[in-house]
């Protein structure tokens, strides 16, 4: 899995945040292709590609829930 972290994203502030996200996403779907944390949106590529706009206070758990939802729906 590739995680691309762009400057100004609201999820990852420290290296520790990155490692926590990486571990959580690996638990949800170890074969996910990529996750991009951009300034205004999240892009997840699994079997398909989905874009999500961040809520007011996004968290690492929110990102994992988006991936979990995609996996459960076969996306």
JOKAGI-V843106 format. One record per helix or strand of 2 or more residues. SS is the DSSP state (@ for helix, = for strand). FROM is the first residue (numbers start at 1). TO is the last residue. If there is no record, write none. Layout:
((SS,FROM,TO) (SS,FROM,TO))
This chain:
((=,2,5) (@,15,28) (=,34,37) (=,41,45) (=,49,53) (@,60,72))
